[in-house]
Amino acid sequence: MTLIAYIGAAFAEIAGCYAFWAWLRLGKTPLWLVPGAACLALFAWALTLVDASQAGRAYAAYGGVYVSAAILWLWFIEGAKPDRWDLIGAAVTLCGTAIILCGPRAA
């Protein structure tokens, strides 16, 4: 469930932020802000579904998923193929996510 929540949150956040980008940088109508705000609210809600005892740890682990989702967005939505540095960076952040989520914790 955690992975699904993180993936959903990542794409909701990216879509919400992209709506603002489209309005400010691409000259789209301000109506883009309505679904953008809804996506950002969905993002915040999705992160509450993560099974973590501390919000900060849930958000920190989410970072790696977000970076990877942003690279996928770059590729599939914006049509720019990621280079090796994009892919290496995403892999490094996912390693950090795994350490945060799976590391042993004191009881």
N, C-alpha and C positions, 0 to 999 in steps of 0.2 A: 504493500500500500504506500510505503514511503516513496519509492521510486516513481510510482504513478503520480503522487501528489507533487513531487518535485518537477517532473516533466510537464505536468499541467500548469503548474505555477510559472515555470520558465517561459513557456509559449504564451501564456496570458500576459506576463510582464513584457515580453518582447513585443507582442502585438499592441499592447497599450502604449508603450513608448514609441513604437513605430508610427502610431496614429498621430502623436504629437510631432514627430519628425516630419511626417508627410505634410502636416499643416504648416509648420514653420519653415521647412527647408525645401519642400517640393511644391509649395503653392496650392495645396489642396484646400478645400472649403473647411471652415471651422466646424462643420458638422462632423468631421472626423474625430473631434474631441469627445463626442458622446460615446461611441463604442470604445474609444481609447480609455476613457475613465471607467467604463464598465469592465474592461479587461484588467485594468489595474486593481479594481476591487476584487475581481475573481482571483487574481494573483495572490492578494493578501489573504483571502479566505482559504485558498488551496494550501498555503503554508501552515495554516492552523491544523490541517489534517495529518501533519507529520507527527509520528509517535516519538516525541523527544521530551525530556523532562525540563529542558531549558530552551527558551526561544533562541537565544544567541547561538547555541550549538546547532540548532535546526537551520538557522539562517546561514551560518558559516559553511555547513555541509552543502547547502543549496547552491552556493557560489560556483562550484565546479560543474554542476548540472546546467546552471545558467550559461556559463561560458560555452559549454558544448552546444547547447541549444542555439545560442547566438551564432555560432559558426555554421550550424545547419541552416539557420534563417538566412545568413549571408549567401549561402550556396543555393538553396532552393527557392527562396522568395526574391532575393535581390539579384540572383544570377551571376554572382562573383565566386569563382572557384577558390576555395581556401588553399593557401600555400602550405608548405611543410611547417612553417613557423606557427601558423594558425593551429594546425593539427597537433604539433608538439605541445603548444601551450594548453590546448584543451585536454590532452592526455595528462599533463602535469596537474592541472586543476582537479581532474577526476581522481587522480591518486590522492590528492589532499582530501577530497570528499570521502574516499574510502577510509583513510586514516581516521578522520573525525568520526565517521559513523561506526566503524568496526573496531576502533581501538579499545583495549581493555579499560574499564572504569573501576575505580575503587567503590566499594559498596557503601 
